Amino acid sequence: MKQLTISQLVRKNILELQPYISFRDHNKFQAPVLMDANESPFGEYNRYPDSTQKELKRKIADFKNLSPNQIAVGNGSDELIDLIIKIFCEPKKDAIMMMNPSFAMYAFYAAINENKVIKIDLDENFEIIKQDFLKVSKETQPKIFFLCSPNNPTGNSVEDIEFYLQNFDGIVVVDEAYIEFSTKKSSLELLVKYPNLIVLQTFSKAWGKAGARVGIACATEEIIRLINTVKAPYNVNSLSQELILKSIDESDKLQQNVENILIERAWLESELEQIQCVIRIFPTDANFFLVEFDDVNLVYQKLLEKEVLTNKRAPAIPDCIRINIGTREENKSLIAALKNL
């Protein structure tokens, strides 16, 4: 399948857009007197953060075995999803495509940008039917295909991602928010082969830094330049940048956290299997389970009464609740509440 070039996919006005450039961040000084940005001269965090996130990108690049020029940093992955849609999709004209069910924010940001959302229904095992993908993408010609792998809220990974990269004449975004919990390989290794690929990752899940709101997009230098052109100048604050730099320096904690969650995932699955109202626990590569219940509304309400907060997916996914892995104490609270329905 002949791929369009990135410049052919980008909105014309975005190609012509000139990015905001902080003179300070794009030059080197020895001991500058900072009187250029109307900041207060007093305070601990009185200066604007580095708009280019140079140090953070270098640190992430070393950790991910990429070039800093292949990385854009966002205020969470949500901001990056929004920017990608704005870069490639003309309002009221273009469309995005996504799996159904999948992460709701793809459709949310497309709706804000007045783009049509084309949803491909998954089969009974929450897998994409390839013939449906080929037919729908050919007929509708969407600009972007969002693949969440492992998928939220179903937990399973997308198989044969290269098939979609080879057979989609647009941008393929692989959202890997939960990749650290999976045994599957990251799509980062495919960046050298596919210029139409963008991989999203986050520090919110396995890294345990959801409050910092830091996500990354990895792609060709051409796509990263476009993201950096349209992003807000100071989109990631100084505190968050410092926190993520420290987290990467202490990356041994990441592995320990992942191992602990996987231990708890196995324990919780074995306990859920013994609960009478549980009909099915779907396989997962993430830090959550999608669970089918008998009388899901009753189960959800009773859990809520016990202040055990879960995510009811019914009726979109019939009879199902998404439950993320907690500490052993939290998991025991869930199981106790389910046993006492």
Sequence and secondary structure as in RCSB ss.txt:
>XXXX:A:sequence
MKQLTISQLVRKNILELQPYISFRDHNKFQAPVLMDANESPFGEYNRYPDSTQKELKRKIADFKNLSPNQIAVGN
GSDELIDLIIKIFCEPKKDAIMMMNPSFAMYAFYAAINENKVIKIDLDENFEIIKQDFLKVSKETQPKIFFLCSP
NNPTGNSVEDIEFYLQNFDGIVVVDEAYIEFSTKKSSLELLVKYPNLIVLQTFSKAWGKAGARVGIACATEEIIR
LINTVKAPYNVNSLSQELILKSIDESDKLQQNVENILIERAWLESELEQIQCVIRIFPTDANFFLVEFDDVNLVY
QKLLEKEVLTNKRAPAIPDCIRINIGTREENKSLIAALKNL
>XXXX:A:secstr
     HHHHS HHHHT      TTTTS  SS    SS   SSSTT S   TT HHHHHHHHHHHTS GGGEEEES
HHHHHHHHHHHHH  TTT EEEEEESS THHHHHHHHTT EEEEEE  TTS   HHHHHHHHHHH  SEEEEESS
 TTT    S HHHHHHT SSEEEEE TTGGG SS  GGGGTTT TTEEEEEESSSTT  GGG  EEEE  HHHHH
HHHHHS TT S HHHHHHHHHHHHTTHHHHHHHHHHHHHHHHHHHHHTT TTEEEE   SSSEEEEEETTHHHHH
HHHHHTT   EE TTTSTTEEEEE   HHHHHHHHHHHHT 
